[in-house]
């Protein structure tokens, strides 16, 4: 089945960066969930306005990947938060500490563990009873999954997004370097820029990601036909059991069915810091 060309929906608010207390653009923030951010506004002399809600209030699922990059979230952080959003059918991560708890429990090589969100719920429960919510704004600074970008081994991309070979940018694409195919490797270990350069929209990327997570990282979308199946089964932006079932049924009898045979990275290569759910010695007195 041929590729369906889907347009990236225009963002409701185009993120530009963070704002300080005086409304000026700043390079970064220690609390990405509670800090206001700037949005494009051509009607204002400065060229940007003020977001109506923070990330902690509305979640990342309203933003496209370009906005997520502008706000300083890494690929793995975004994956963890969207994993939770899809599995919870609409809830979202609200603080830096919740994100750290979620990262510690969700991306250790067992993505589909039923207990993956327990530590985040514990943090949220304690935060809601704490005297000062400022105790829960400490950001963990994480590096992107890699600096190297993915590039076409065949610059013309004649075989489409799933069957055109790719290599890392530092690997010279010569006749001796055949590269790998997205149909072989899956998309979970691609950075945001890789995804955009390959022509995937935010929504396409998310459905492919949700399918990989549902298989606990052992399987992935392998063709435009499979991606189209997932799009037909989506519900309110979420990928449910029916979509996964339809895709697996469509594979029966085809040579490309079965588990993946290659991946460059693995989620447990990212070491999360130990999360102390009781970070304060006087915790009982703070409730």
C-alpha positions as CSV (number, residue, x, y, z in Angstrom):
1,X,0.0,0.0,0.0
2,X,1.3,3.4,-0.9
3,X,2.0,6.2,1.5
4,X,-0.8,8.5,2.6
5,X,0.5,12.1,2.8
6,X,-0.7,13.6,6.1
7,X,-0.2,17.2,7.0
8,X,1.1,18.3,10.4
9,X,-1.9,20.1,12.0
10,X,-1.2,23.8,12.5
11,X,-0.4,24.3,16.2
12,X,-2.8,26.2,18.4
13,X,0.1,27.9,19.9
14,X,3.6,27.9,18.4
15,X,6.1,27.7,21.2
16,X,9.2,30.0,21.1
17,X,10.9,29.4,24.5
18,X,10.6,30.3,28.2
19,X,9.6,33.5,29.8
20,X,10.9,35.1,33.0
21,X,8.7,37.0,35.5
22,X,9.0,40.2,33.5
23,X,7.8,38.5,30.3
24,X,11.3,38.3,28.6
25,X,12.6,35.3,26.7
26,X,15.2,33.3,28.6
27,X,17.4,30.4,27.6
28,X,16.0,27.8,29.9
29,X,14.3,27.0,33.2
30,X,14.7,24.7,36.1
31,X,11.0,23.9,36.0
32,X,9.5,23.3,32.6
33,X,6.1,22.4,33.9
34,X,5.4,25.5,35.9
35,X,7.2,28.2,33.9
36,X,5.2,30.2,31.3
37,X,6.4,30.0,27.7
38,X,6.4,32.3,24.8
39,X,4.3,31.7,21.7
40,X,4.5,33.3,18.2
41,X,2.2,36.4,17.9
42,X,2.7,38.6,14.8
43,X,0.3,41.2,16.2
44,X,2.7,42.1,19.1
45,X,5.8,44.2,18.5
46,X,8.1,41.7,20.1
47,X,6.8,38.9,17.9
48,X,5.7,36.7,20.7
49,X,3.0,36.5,23.3
50,X,2.3,34.6,26.5
51,X,1.0,31.0,26.7
52,X,-2.4,30.7,28.3
53,X,-1.4,27.6,30.3
54,X,1.8,26.0,31.4
55,X,2.9,22.5,30.3
56,X,2.0,21.2,33.8
57,X,-1.5,22.5,33.3
58,X,-2.2,21.2,29.8
59,X,0.4,18.5,29.0
60,X,2.6,18.0,26.0
61,X,0.1,16.2,23.9
62,X,-1.2,19.6,22.6
63,X,2.2,20.4,21.1
64,X,4.0,19.1,18.0
65,X,7.5,17.8,18.0
66,X,9.0,21.1,16.9
67,X,7.4,22.8,20.0
68,X,8.6,20.1,22.3
69,X,12.2,20.6,21.1
70,X,11.8,24.4,21.6
71,X,10.8,23.8,25.2
72,X,13.8,21.6,25.9
73,X,12.3,18.1,26.3
74,X,14.4,15.2,25.2
75,X,13.2,12.3,23.0
76,X,13.1,9.8,25.9
77,X,11.3,12.3,28.2
78,X,8.6,12.9,25.5
79,X,8.3,9.2,24.9
80,X,7.7,8.5,28.6
81,X,5.1,11.2,29.0
82,X,3.2,10.2,25.8
83,X,3.4,6.6,26.9
84,X,1.6,7.6,30.1
85,X,-0.9,9.9,28.3
86,X,-1.9,7.1,25.9
87,X,-2.1,4.3,28.5
88,X,-4.1,6.5,30.9
89,X,-6.4,7.8,28.1
90,X,-5.9,11.4,28.8
91,X,-4.0,12.1,32.0
92,X,-0.6,13.9,31.8
93,X,2.6,14.4,33.7
94,X,2.4,17.6,35.8
95,X,5.8,18.2,37.3
96,X,9.5,17.5,37.0
97,X,9.4,15.1,39.9
98,X,6.6,13.1,38.4
99,X,8.6,12.9,35.1
100,X,11.7,11.6,37.0
101,X,9.5,9.0,38.7
102,X,8.0,8.0,35.4
103,X,11.3,7.8,33.7
104,X,12.7,5.6,36.5
105,X,9.8,3.2,36.3
106,X,8.9,3.2,32.6
107,X,12.1,3.0,30.5
108,X,14.2,0.3,32.1
109,X,13.7,-2.3,29.4
110,X,10.3,-3.4,30.5
111,X,8.0,-0.8,28.9
112,X,4.7,-2.7,29.3
113,X,5.1,-3.4,33.0
114,X,1.7,-3.0,34.7
115,X,3.4,-1.3,37.7
116,X,5.2,1.3,35.6
117,X,3.3,4.3,36.8
118,X,3.2,3.4,40.5
119,X,6.1,5.7,41.6
120,X,4.6,8.6,39.7
121,X,1.3,8.2,41.5
122,X,3.1,8.1,44.8
123,X,4.9,11.3,44.1
124,X,1.6,13.0,43.0
125,X,-0.2,11.8,46.1
126,X,2.5,13.2,48.4
127,X,2.9,16.4,46.4
128,X,-0.8,17.2,46.8
129,X,-0.5,17.0,50.6
130,X,2.8,18.9,50.9
131,X,3.0,22.3,52.4
132,X,5.0,23.8,49.5
133,X,4.6,22.6,45.9
134,X,8.0,24.2,45.1
135,X,9.6,21.1,46.6
136,X,8.6,19.3,43.5
137,X,10.1,21.4,40.8
138,X,13.6,20.1,40.7
139,X,14.6,19.3,37.1
140,X,16.8,16.4,36.1
141,X,18.9,17.5,33.1
142,X,19.1,14.7,30.6
143,X,21.1,14.4,27.4
144,X,19.5,13.6,24.1
145,X,19.8,9.9,23.2
146,X,22.7,10.7,20.8
147,X,24.3,13.5,19.0
148,X,24.6,11.7,15.6
149,X,21.8,12.3,13.2
150,X,20.3,9.7,10.8
151,X,20.6,10.4,7.1
152,X,19.5,8.7,3.9
153,X,22.0,6.2,2.5
154,X,20.1,6.8,-0.7
155,X,19.7,10.6,-1.0
156,X,16.7,10.1,-3.4
157,X,14.7,8.0,-1.0
158,X,13.3,6.0,-3.8
159,X,12.0,3.1,-1.7
160,X,10.0,5.1,0.7
161,X,10.3,5.8,4.4
162,X,10.3,2.2,5.6
163,X,12.6,0.6,3.0
164,X,15.2,3.3,2.2
165,X,18.5,2.5,4.0
166,X,19.7,5.0,6.6
167,X,23.0,5.4,8.4
168,X,24.4,7.7,11.1
169,X,25.7,11.0,9.9
170,X,29.2,10.2,11.0
171,X,29.2,7.1,8.8
172,X,30.0,7.9,5.2
173,X,27.3,6.4,3.0
174,X,29.4,4.5,0.4
175,X,28.7,1.4,-1.6
176,X,30.3,-0.6,1.2
177,X,27.8,0.8,3.8
178,X,24.4,-0.6,3.3
179,X,22.8,0.9,6.4
180,X,19.6,-0.3,8.0
181,X,15.9,0.1,7.2
182,X,13.1,1.6,9.4
183,X,11.2,-1.6,8.6
184,X,13.9,-3.5,10.5
185,X,14.7,-1.2,13.4
186,X,11.5,0.7,14.4
187,X,11.4,4.4,15.3
188,X,11.8,4.4,19.1
189,X,15.5,5.1,18.9
190,X,15.2,8.0,16.5
191,X,15.5,11.5,17.8
192,X,12.8,14.2,17.0
193,X,15.0,15.6,14.2
194,X,15.4,12.2,12.7
195,X,11.6,11.7,12.7
196,X,10.9,15.1,11.1
197,X,13.7,14.8,8.5
198,X,12.2,11.5,7.4
199,X,8.8,13.1,6.8
200,X,6.7,11.8,9.7
201,X,4.1,13.9,11.4
202,X,3.8,14.1,15.1
203,X,0.7,11.9,15.0
204,X,2.3,9.3,12.8
205,X,5.3,9.1,15.1
206,X,3.1,8.7,18.1
207,X,1.1,5.8,16.7
208,X,4.3,4.0,15.7
209,X,5.7,4.7,19.2
210,X,2.6,3.4,21.0
211,X,2.7,0.2,19.0
212,X,6.4,-0.4,19.9
213,X,5.6,0.3,23.6
214,X,2.6,-2.1,23.5
215,X,4.9,-4.8,22.3
216,X,7.4,-4.0,25.2
217,X,9.9,-2.8,22.6
218,X,10.0,-6.2,20.7
219,X,8.0,-5.2,17.6
220,X,7.3,-2.1,15.5
221,X,5.4,-0.8,12.5
222,X,7.1,-2.0,9.3
223,X,5.3,-0.4,6.3
224,X,3.0,2.4,5.2
225,X,0.2,-0.2,5.0
226,X,0.6,-1.0,8.7
227,X,0.8,2.7,9.6
228,X,-2.5,3.2,7.6
229,X,-4.1,0.4,9.6
230,X,-3.3,2.1,12.9
231,X,-4.7,5.4,11.7
232,X,-8.0,3.8,10.8
233,X,-8.3,2.5,14.3
234,X,-7.3,5.5,16.3
235,X,-9.8,7.0,18.9
236,X,-9.4,10.6,20.0
237,X,-5.7,10.5,19.3
238,X,-5.2,7.4,21.3
239,X,-4.1,4.0,20.0
240,X,-6.2,1.2,21.5
241,X,-6.3,-2.6,21.5
242,X,-8.4,-2.7,18.3
243,X,-5.7,-1.0,16.2
244,X,-3.0,-3.3,17.4
245,X,-5.2,-6.3,16.8
246,X,-6.0,-5.2,13.3
247,X,-2.4,-4.7,12.5
248,X,-1.3,-8.1,13.8
249,X,-4.2,-9.8,11.9
250,X,-3.1,-8.1,8.7
251,X,0.4,-9.6,9.0
252,X,-0.8,-13.3,9.0
253,X,0.8,-15.2,6.2
254,X,3.3,-12.4,5.3
255,X,7.0,-12.9,5.3
256,X,7.6,-9.6,7.2
257,X,5.6,-10.7,10.2
258,X,7.3,-11.5,13.5
259,X,9.6,-9.9,16.0
260,X,12.2,-7.2,15.2
261,X,15.7,-8.4,14.6
262,X,17.8,-5.3,15.1
263,X,17.9,-2.1,17.1
264,X,20.7,0.4,17.6
265,X,19.9,1.4,21.2
266,X,17.9,0.0,24.1
267,X,15.9,2.1,26.6
268,X,17.9,0.8,29.6
269,X,21.1,2.5,28.2
270,X,19.8,5.7,29.8
271,X,20.5,5.5,33.5
272,X,18.0,7.4,35.6
273,X,19.1,8.8,39.0
274,X,17.8,7.0,42.0
275,X,14.4,8.5,43.0
276,X,13.9,9.0,46.7
277,X,10.1,9.2,47.2
278,X,10.8,10.5,50.7
279,X,13.3,13.3,50.0
280,X,12.8,15.2,53.1
281,X,13.7,14.1,56.6
282,X,10.8,16.0,58.1
283,X,8.3,14.5,55.6
284,X,5.7,13.3,58.2
285,X,5.6,16.9,59.6
286,X,4.9,18.4,56.2
287,X,1.7,16.5,55.6
